[in-house]
Amino acid sequence: MTKDYSSLRTSTGINKPGEILFAEGTLENGLKVILSQDSSIPSVAINLCYHVGSKDEQPGMRGYAHLFEHLMFEGSMNLEPGEYDSLSIEAGCENNAYTTEDKTNYYLLAPSHQLEFGLWLESDRMLGFAVTEESLEVQKGVVIEEKKQVFDNRPYGSVNLEFPPRLFRNNGYSWDTIGDTGDIEKANLGDIKKFYEKYYTPGNAVLSIAGDIDIESTFKLVEKYFSSINRGDEIPPRKFDDYPILHEEIVQIKDNVQLPGIFLGYKIPEENSKEYYAFDILTDILSSGDSSRIYNSLVYDKQMVSDTGCWVEGREFAGLFYFYAILMPGIKLEEVQEEFDRILGDFSLNGPAERELEKVKNRIETKSIYRMQTNLAKADMLAHYKTFYNDAGLVNSTIDRYMEVNAADIMQAAAKYLNRNNRVVLNYIPG
């Protein structure tokens, strides 16, 4: 394994408050490894990030990445279905996983003396395809039921299904991570195995471990359990073709809801871009806290909505800015949209007050420091930045990107991207 201790050497003794120290290396089979030592508590977080999400699926296979998130707990080369959970619980561990448009992430929280056991568990899942027909059918049913509960039978639940095909028309972002029920129902072992063998390989993964570990001995344990796994075929660089939105699209949706709701989606630049950080700050200015602009106007002053907010979503090749509002009885959707547009227009012209910007930056800095106090957050972020930018050090420098954003940056980004011709409007009507 090639190893790099430079980040540990250069930071020791002079690191900034909250800075995460780490060492990294790469196995001959392509598995990238990042280790961060913190002996404050006797536990470790083992995190495996596979560079595959719903955007990597092909038509006819929509939902495979999320389905595999479930299947990876259904047995491995040396474990029967259910044994991963039962053995990890017996060892005092916790485990879970999540899937996004760009990645599938698995983690195991373990007492530090169970580190080797945890590495064996994770390596066994990467060792080879072990899904059975019975497990596939069970998890297909679980995923389909999840879709019904989260999307189909929840008020405004279909928002995440309605936005993607309208915001992205010709790429893998044009469907939600949950996938298509028809594609999931038709999934067979042959197709599932091809998907696993293409993406669930050392060359397409980052293993990060944070917590009460010894760096050198942990590298050796990783080599012991992962170095013999076949690298897998090289995945070609991902291409992303997209068409811009040329005009506003307004969609009326009748739903089983008590009150009308309005949802706006704008396309913005991708995660880690200068504009992305500007928009993340903007959403805090607009909707975080009782003194934010949207709450002041729509909730308190005009009493037009009962709930409202906005947020950004960063992805590998694109970003999104969302706004939503649930209306008070007797209020019209057009009135709320006009007021939100007025707030945005005023911001684009006059920008944030100095105190607004300072307060939001302070909040972001505090949140960032607190978040990185846990081993799981450290492992998750180290793997994330290594996977998408080949730079785990971004875990320490991203906060500087936020601090560099000024009022002009936010105004320019808002004026360029938050306009009618770059958005989709979903109007939910009781019916």
Secondary structure as GFF3:
##gff-version 3
##sequence-region A 1 431
A	DSSP	beta_strand	2	4	.	.	.	ID=ss1
A	DSSP	alpha_helix	6	11	.	.	.	ID=ss2
A	DSSP	beta_strand	23	26	.	.	.	ID=ss3
A	DSSP	beta_strand	32	37	.	.	.	ID=ss4
A	DSSP	beta_strand	43	50	.	.	.	ID=ss5
A	DSSP	three_ten_helix	54	56	.	.	.	ID=ss6
A	DSSP	alpha_helix	64	71	.	.	.	ID=ss7
A	DSSP	alpha_helix	83	90	.	.	.	ID=ss8
A	DSSP	beta_strand	94	99	.	.	.	ID=ss9
A	DSSP	beta_strand	104	111	.	.	.	ID=ss10
A	DSSP	three_ten_helix	112	114	.	.	.	ID=ss11
A	DSSP	alpha_helix	115	127	.	.	.	ID=ss12
A	DSSP	alpha_helix	133	147	.	.	.	ID=ss13
A	DSSP	pi_helix	148	152	.	.	.	ID=ss14
A	DSSP	alpha_helix	159	162	.	.	.	ID=ss15
A	DSSP	alpha_helix	164	167	.	.	.	ID=ss16
A	DSSP	three_ten_helix	172	174	.	.	.	ID=ss17
A	DSSP	alpha_helix	181	186	.	.	.	ID=ss18
A	DSSP	alpha_helix	189	199	.	.	.	ID=ss19
A	DSSP	three_ten_helix	202	204	.	.	.	ID=ss20
A	DSSP	beta_strand	205	211	.	.	.	ID=ss21
A	DSSP	alpha_helix	215	226	.	.	.	ID=ss22
A	DSSP	beta_strand	249	255	.	.	.	ID=ss23
A	DSSP	beta_strand	261	268	.	.	.	ID=ss24
A	DSSP	alpha_helix	274	287	.	.	.	ID=ss25
A	DSSP	alpha_helix	293	294	.	.	.	ID=ss26
A	DSSP	pi_helix	295	301	.	.	.	ID=ss27
A	DSSP	beta_strand	305	314	.	.	.	ID=ss28
A	DSSP	beta_strand	319	327	.	.	.	ID=ss29
A	DSSP	alpha_helix	333	350	.	.	.	ID=ss30
A	DSSP	alpha_helix	354	371	.	.	.	ID=ss31
A	DSSP	alpha_helix	375	389	.	.	.	ID=ss32
A	DSSP	alpha_helix	394	404	.	.	.	ID=ss33
A	DSSP	alpha_helix	407	417	.	.	.	ID=ss34
A	DSSP	three_ten_helix	420	422	.	.	.	ID=ss35
A	DSSP	beta_strand	423	430	.	.	.	ID=ss36
###
